[in-house]
Amino acid sequence: MKTKQLSALESLEKAQEIAFAPFVFQATVALKELKILDYIFNHRKNGKTTIPEISNALNISEYGIGVLLEIAESSDIVIKNEQNQYEITKTGYFLNAHETVNVNLNFTNDVCYKGLSHLKDSIVNGKPEGLKEFGNWNTIYEGLSVLPKKVATSWFEFDHHYSDAAFDEALKIVLKNNPKTIYDVGGNTGKFAIAACKTNESVKVTMFDLRGQLNIALKNIKKEGFENRVKGFEIDWLAKEHVEIPKGADAIWMSQFLDCFSDEEILSILTRLATSMNENTELLIMETFTDRQQFDNAKFALEATSLYFTVFANGNSKMYPAKVFLELIDKAGLKLVDDLKVGDYHTILKCKKK
């Protein structure tokens, strides 16, 4: 992370950027959704374009295009020459076309933007107060299966984007010792279970999740023809009455699951899973740890995601540093047997029972 102090002028400029950050964000969303950035980029080879040309082509008022491009120019999203012709900058290009940036932007706009106004109350009350923007649930996971379509699409794209990049490599690690039975804790849409069944012709998978999520996942499993090898186990890990976890798994897989819980809840989950394990069972935890990121912007994105957990998910979880997980693994009666870097962002902690 940066350690050099900014000058007073640089600090003031930074403070002003933060004060007006929501304006820049929503202007960017509008420029994208109205296809203005697309138009400017697509006409770069034919000479730079002007506001009247954009207005005529897209049937948007010159006033509307003008106010958007003014703030975009001040924010280094576009540049304008002396002939009032516009060109998209590298920053503008990434905002408009970079996959990861777009996943983050859509997640922020569709899922988080309105609810983030409840951040202070979430901190004070220790509850996801922003969740009221979508429904009357204790956590967002209870409502995933009934979120509005656009919100759900952006949520799942965000959730899958960061795991998909490491998915193939992670699957090889999980299947390396040829497990006959896998517990997929936090089965989500069934994506992992389907991939495991396609890769290994004999493996059987039990998905552990809330009822709504299991119903979606099992429909996807049936479409792929794996209903005889994949089953669901309904569980609410936060229920007052703890459900006993059945024994018999050769491998237990958790991908970006434990960061959805507080320290105490993670310890409870790990302890219950440890009770179900024998000496040969492998527990594999894949996470994006804040203290394992190569680039500052990756760490920044994870810390921003922590605020999503505060406002929407449950009010008490976050993106964790690996050192916290290592301590909880030890407290739960488990031992670390391998610590593996996977892809650009992920770590897999392979554990066994002590």
Backbone torsions as a table, in degrees:
resi	resn	phi	psi	omega
1	MET	NA	158.2	-178.7
2	LYS	-68.6	138.7	178.8
3	THR	-119.0	-14.6	-178.5
4	LYS	-72.2	132.5	178.3
5	GLN	-74.7	138.3	174.7
6	LEU	-76.8	156.0	173.5
7	SER	-70.9	169.9	179.9
8	ALA	-61.6	-42.4	-179.8
9	LEU	-65.7	-44.7	178.7
10	GLU	-62.0	-39.0	179.4
11	SER	-66.6	-40.1	177.9
12	LEU	-64.4	-42.2	177.9
13	GLU	-61.8	-41.4	178.9
14	LYS	-64.2	-41.9	179.5
15	ALA	-62.8	-40.5	178.3
16	GLN	-66.3	-38.5	177.5
17	GLU	-61.1	-41.1	179.4
18	ILE	-67.7	-41.2	-178.2
19	ALA	-60.5	-35.1	-178.3
20	PHE	-106.3	12.8	-177.0
21	ALA	-55.0	-40.9	178.8
22	PRO	-61.3	-32.2	178.7
23	PHE	-66.3	-43.9	-180.0
24	VAL	-65.8	-41.3	-179.7
25	PHE	-61.2	-50.8	-177.0
26	GLN	-69.1	-31.3	174.3
27	ALA	-64.3	-39.6	178.2
28	THR	-63.6	-44.9	177.5
29	VAL	-58.2	-44.5	-179.9
30	ALA	-64.1	-43.9	178.8
31	LEU	-60.2	-35.5	178.2
32	LYS	-74.3	-51.0	-174.4
33	GLU	-68.6	-28.5	176.5
34	LEU	-84.7	-0.9	177.3
35	LYS	67.5	20.2	179.5
36	ILE	-69.5	-44.0	177.5
37	LEU	-64.2	-38.7	176.0
38	ASP	-58.3	-46.0	-177.0
39	TYR	-62.9	-45.6	-179.6
40	ILE	-62.0	-44.1	-178.9
41	PHE	-66.2	-44.2	-175.5
42	ASN	-68.6	-19.7	-179.6
43	HIS	-104.0	16.1	-177.9
44	ARG	-66.3	-30.5	-176.7
45	LYS	-80.2	-19.9	-178.3
46	ASN	-97.4	16.2	-174.7
47	GLY	97.0	147.8	-177.2
48	LYS	-63.8	154.7	-171.8
49	THR	-109.1	159.1	-177.8
50	THR	-112.4	167.4	179.4
51	ILE	-60.1	-46.7	178.3
52	PRO	-58.5	-38.6	179.3
53	GLU	-64.7	-43.3	179.0
54	ILE	-65.2	-43.0	-179.5
55	SER	-59.9	-44.9	-179.8
56	ASN	-66.2	-39.1	-176.8
57	ALA	-74.0	-37.1	-173.7
58	LEU	-103.8	-4.2	179.5
59	ASN	59.4	46.7	176.4
60	ILE	-123.8	143.4	-176.4
61	SER	-61.7	148.2	176.3
62	GLU	-62.2	-35.5	177.7
63	TYR	-59.1	-49.7	-177.3
64	GLY	-61.5	-45.0	178.5
65	ILE	-64.8	-38.6	-177.4
66	GLY	-62.8	-47.3	-178.0
67	VAL	-67.1	-33.8	178.3
68	LEU	-68.6	-43.2	-177.4
69	LEU	-73.9	-26.2	176.4
70	GLU	-63.4	-49.6	179.6
71	ILE	-69.8	-31.2	178.1
72	ALA	-66.8	-37.0	177.8
73	GLU	-66.8	-42.9	179.0
74	SER	-65.5	-22.7	-177.6
75	SER	-100.9	12.0	177.3
76	ASP	61.6	33.6	174.7
77	ILE	-93.7	-33.8	172.9
78	VAL	-135.4	163.3	172.2
79	ILE	-126.9	154.6	-178.1
80	LYS	-128.5	136.7	178.3
81	ASN	-95.2	-174.9	-175.8
82	GLU	-68.3	-17.6	177.8
83	GLN	-92.9	13.3	-179.4
84	ASN	59.1	34.0	176.0
85	GLN	-100.9	139.9	-173.6
86	TYR	-106.2	147.4	176.3
87	GLU	-138.4	141.4	179.6
88	ILE	-78.4	140.2	177.6
89	THR	-89.4	176.0	175.9
90	LYS	-62.3	-39.3	176.5
91	THR	-60.7	-45.6	178.4
92	GLY	-62.1	-39.2	178.8
93	TYR	-62.0	-46.2	-180.0
94	PHE	-64.0	-40.0	177.6
95	LEU	-63.2	-32.0	-175.2
96	ASN	-89.8	-29.9	-167.5
97	ALA	-131.0	-13.8	-177.0
98	HIS	-76.5	127.7	-172.5
99	GLU	-59.7	-49.9	-177.4
100	THR	-64.2	-43.3	178.0
101	VAL	-60.3	-41.6	-179.2
102	ASN	-68.6	-38.2	175.3
103	VAL	-60.6	-45.3	179.1
104	ASN	-64.7	-43.0	-178.1
105	LEU	-65.2	-44.0	179.4
106	ASN	-65.8	-38.6	177.5
107	PHE	-62.6	-44.9	179.3
108	THR	-63.0	-45.6	-174.8
109	ASN	-73.7	-48.0	-172.5
110	ASP	-82.1	-35.2	-174.2
111	VAL	-99.4	-46.0	-164.1
112	CYS	-102.6	-26.0	-163.2
113	TYR	-57.2	-53.7	-177.7
114	LYS	-64.6	-44.1	-175.4
115	GLY	-68.5	-22.9	-179.3
116	LEU	-64.5	-17.5	175.8
117	SER	-67.2	-13.1	178.7
118	HIS	-98.4	14.9	-176.1
119	LEU	-60.2	-46.8	-178.5
120	LYS	-58.1	-45.7	180.0
121	ASP	-64.3	-35.4	178.2
122	SER	-64.3	-40.4	178.1
123	ILE	-65.3	-46.1	-176.9
124	VAL	-66.9	-43.1	-173.5
125	ASN	-92.3	-12.5	-179.0
126	GLY	66.8	27.8	-179.0
127	LYS	-134.6	152.9	179.7
128	PRO	-77.0	77.9	-172.7
129	GLU	-65.6	-24.5	179.1
130	GLY	-71.4	-14.9	-178.0
131	LEU	-64.1	-23.0	-179.9
132	LYS	-62.2	-17.0	176.5
133	GLU	-66.3	-20.2	-176.8
134	PHE	-115.5	-35.0	-176.8
135	GLY	179.9	175.4	-177.6
136	ASN	-99.6	74.4	179.8
137	TRP	-124.4	161.6	175.9
138	ASN	-77.0	-35.6	177.5
139	THR	-138.2	159.8	-179.4
140	ILE	-66.5	-24.9	-176.2
141	TYR	-65.9	-28.6	177.1
142	GLU	-67.3	-24.1	-175.4
143	GLY	-108.9	3.0	-175.6
144	LEU	-56.3	-37.6	-175.0
145	SER	-74.7	-11.2	-177.5
146	VAL	-125.9	13.6	175.9
147	LEU	-64.7	151.4	173.4
148	PRO	-52.7	147.0	-171.1
149	LYS	-54.8	-47.1	-177.9
150	LYS	-64.6	-39.4	178.9
151	VAL	-65.5	-47.0	-179.4
152	ALA	-62.3	-40.7	179.7
153	THR	-60.5	-47.3	-179.5
154	SER	-67.5	-35.2	179.0
155	TRP	-64.3	-49.7	-177.2
156	PHE	-69.9	-34.8	176.5
157	GLU	-63.3	-40.7	177.0
158	PHE	-65.1	-46.6	-178.3
159	ASP	-62.0	-43.1	-175.6
160	HIS	-80.2	-30.8	-173.4
161	HIS	-57.0	-45.1	-175.2
162	TYR	-78.0	-24.5	177.3
163	SER	-87.5	-31.3	-176.4
164	ASP	-59.6	-37.2	-177.8
165	ALA	-61.9	-28.6	-178.3
166	ALA	-104.7	3.0	-168.1
167	PHE	-62.6	-50.8	-176.1
168	ASP	-62.5	-44.3	179.7
169	GLU	-65.7	-40.2	179.4
170	ALA	-64.8	-41.2	-179.5
171	LEU	-61.1	-39.0	177.6
172	LYS	-62.0	-38.4	-179.8
173	ILE	-67.4	-42.8	-179.3
174	VAL	-64.7	-38.9	-175.5
175	LEU	-92.0	1.2	-173.3
176	LYS	-55.3	-42.8	-177.5
177	ASN	-95.7	19.6	174.0
178	ASN	54.0	56.7	179.1
179	PRO	-66.1	142.3	178.2
180	LYS	-86.6	-31.9	-179.3
181	THR	-131.8	128.5	179.0
182	ILE	-120.6	134.5	168.6
183	TYR	-95.7	122.2	176.2
184	ASP	-102.5	98.6	-174.9
185	VAL	-87.7	113.4	-171.3
186	GLY	88.1	60.9	-170.8
187	GLY	-65.3	-19.9	176.5
188	ASN	56.7	-120.6	-177.6
189	THR	-94.7	4.9	-179.2
190	GLY	86.6	8.1	-174.9
191	LYS	-60.9	-44.1	-179.7
192	PHE	-67.1	-44.5	-178.9
193	ALA	-59.6	-42.0	178.8
194	ILE	-63.8	-45.8	180.0
195	ALA	-63.1	-39.8	179.3
196	ALA	-63.1	-43.1	-179.4
197	CYS	-67.5	-34.8	178.2
198	LYS	-70.7	-31.5	-176.5
199	THR	-83.9	-38.0	-178.7
200	ASN	-120.7	118.6	-171.6
201	GLU	-73.7	-11.0	-175.9
202	SER	-117.3	-12.6	-175.2
203	VAL	-65.7	146.1	174.5
204	LYS	-118.8	143.8	-173.9
205	VAL	-127.3	136.6	169.8
206	THR	-114.3	121.7	179.0
207	MET	-93.9	131.7	178.1
208	PHE	-108.3	118.4	-179.6
209	ASP	-166.1	176.1	174.8
210	LEU	-69.0	158.7	-173.3
211	ARG	-57.3	-47.1	-177.1
212	GLY	-59.9	-43.4	179.1
213	GLN	-67.9	-40.1	179.2
214	LEU	-61.7	-40.3	180.0
215	ASN	-60.1	-42.7	177.7
216	ILE	-65.5	-47.3	-177.9
217	ALA	-61.9	-43.7	-177.1
218	LEU	-68.3	-30.0	173.6
219	LYS	-64.5	-41.8	177.8
220	ASN	-65.8	-38.2	178.0
221	ILE	-61.9	-44.6	-178.2
222	LYS	-64.3	-38.9	178.0
223	LYS	-59.5	-32.9	-179.3
224	GLU	-87.0	-6.0	177.3
225	GLY	81.1	24.0	-177.5
226	PHE	-110.8	20.4	-176.2
227	GLU	-64.4	-20.1	177.9
228	ASN	-82.5	-12.3	-177.5
229	ARG	-115.7	-10.1	-178.8
230	VAL	-126.7	131.5	176.1
231	LYS	-132.4	165.2	-178.7
232	GLY	-110.9	147.0	176.3
233	PHE	-126.2	107.0	-177.6
234	GLU	-72.1	129.2	-179.4
235	ILE	-154.0	139.1	170.3
236	ASP	-113.7	105.5	-174.5
237	TRP	-65.8	-15.3	-178.4
238	LEU	-100.2	2.5	179.9
239	ALA	-63.9	146.2	-178.8
240	LYS	-62.9	-40.0	177.1
241	GLU	-88.2	109.7	-176.9
242	HIS	-70.0	129.3	178.1
243	VAL	-82.6	136.5	178.2
244	GLU	-74.9	132.2	179.9
245	ILE	-86.8	125.3	-178.9
246	PRO	-64.3	148.4	177.0
247	LYS	-83.9	168.4	172.3
248	GLY	117.1	-1.4	-179.8
249	ALA	-80.9	138.7	171.3
250	ASP	-84.6	-31.0	178.2
251	ALA	-143.5	141.4	175.2
252	ILE	-119.0	125.3	-173.1
253	TRP	-116.6	131.3	175.4
254	MET	-136.0	114.9	-179.7
255	SER	-112.5	116.3	178.2
256	GLN	48.5	44.9	-176.5
257	PHE	-108.7	-48.2	-173.2
258	LEU	-68.7	-21.9	177.6
259	ASP	-68.8	-5.6	177.6
260	CYS	-85.2	8.0	-175.1
261	PHE	-135.4	161.4	175.6
262	SER	-75.1	169.2	178.5
263	ASP	-53.1	-48.6	-176.9
264	GLU	-64.0	-38.6	179.3
265	GLU	-69.6	-38.0	176.6
266	ILE	-61.1	-44.5	179.4
267	LEU	-61.1	-41.1	178.5
268	SER	-62.2	-44.2	-179.8
269	ILE	-64.7	-47.4	-179.3
270	LEU	-62.9	-38.6	179.9
271	THR	-64.6	-42.9	178.9
272	ARG	-66.6	-38.6	177.4
273	LEU	-67.1	-39.4	178.7
274	ALA	-60.4	-37.2	178.6
275	THR	-62.8	-31.7	-178.8
276	SER	-82.7	-10.6	-174.1
277	MET	-88.8	153.1	167.2
278	ASN	-106.8	-175.7	-173.5
279	GLU	-66.6	-18.2	-178.1
280	ASN	-100.4	-12.0	-178.2
281	THR	-66.0	133.1	175.5
282	GLU	-100.2	129.9	173.7
283	LEU	-107.9	119.9	-175.6
284	LEU	-117.4	119.0	-176.6
285	ILE	-113.4	117.0	176.8
286	MET	-108.2	126.3	-178.4
287	GLU	-144.4	162.0	170.4
288	THR	-103.5	96.8	-175.0
289	PHE	-84.5	138.1	-176.4
290	THR	-65.7	-27.9	-178.8
291	ASP	-94.0	12.5	179.4
292	ARG	-120.6	17.2	-175.7
293	GLN	-94.9	136.4	-178.4
294	GLN	-75.7	-32.9	-173.9
295	PHE	-115.7	145.7	-179.6
296	ASP	-60.2	-37.8	-176.8
297	ASN	-68.4	-27.3	176.0
298	ALA	-69.7	-42.7	176.9
299	LYS	-63.5	-41.4	178.2
300	PHE	-60.6	-44.1	180.0
301	ALA	-63.0	-39.5	179.1
302	LEU	-67.3	-39.9	179.8
303	GLU	-68.7	-33.1	173.8
304	ALA	-66.2	-39.7	178.9
305	THR	-62.3	-30.7	176.7
306	SER	-58.2	-35.7	179.2
307	LEU	-69.1	-30.1	172.2
308	TYR	-60.2	-44.4	178.3
309	PHE	-62.0	-38.1	180.0
310	THR	-64.4	-44.5	-171.1
311	VAL	-89.2	-32.3	-172.7
312	PHE	-119.2	-46.4	-166.9
313	ALA	-68.7	-57.9	-176.4
314	ASN	-158.6	-10.9	176.9
315	GLY	86.1	-2.3	-175.8
316	ASN	-143.6	12.3	178.7
317	SER	-119.7	-179.6	-174.7
318	LYS	-169.7	178.8	168.7
319	MET	-85.7	123.5	-169.0
320	TYR	-100.1	156.0	165.0
321	PRO	-76.6	152.1	-177.0
322	ALA	-60.2	-32.0	-176.0
323	LYS	-61.1	-31.6	177.9
324	VAL	-66.9	-44.0	179.8
325	PHE	-64.8	-39.3	-179.0
326	LEU	-62.9	-38.4	177.8
327	GLU	-67.6	-41.5	-179.2
328	LEU	-68.7	-36.7	176.5
329	ILE	-59.3	-44.3	179.9
330	ASP	-65.8	-42.7	-179.6
331	LYS	-65.0	-28.1	-176.9
332	ALA	-81.7	1.8	-179.9
333	GLY	85.8	24.3	179.9
334	LEU	-116.8	160.9	176.6
335	LYS	-128.1	143.7	178.8
336	LEU	-80.9	125.5	178.9
337	VAL	-111.0	-15.4	176.5
338	ASP	-160.1	144.9	-178.6
339	ASP	-130.5	104.2	-166.9
340	LEU	-117.6	131.0	172.4
341	LYS	-84.0	131.7	-178.5
342	VAL	-128.8	121.3	-179.7
343	GLY	64.2	-156.4	-175.6
344	ASP	-85.6	-23.6	-170.2
345	TYR	-123.3	-22.1	-165.1
346	HIS	-98.8	157.0	172.0
347	THR	-130.6	139.6	170.6
348	ILE	-111.5	122.6	174.8
349	LEU	-100.5	114.3	-179.5
350	LYS	-97.0	124.6	-174.1
351	CYS	-127.0	157.3	171.7
352	LYS	-136.2	166.7	179.5
353	LYS	-72.0	140.6	-179.8
354	LYS	-66.1	NA	NA
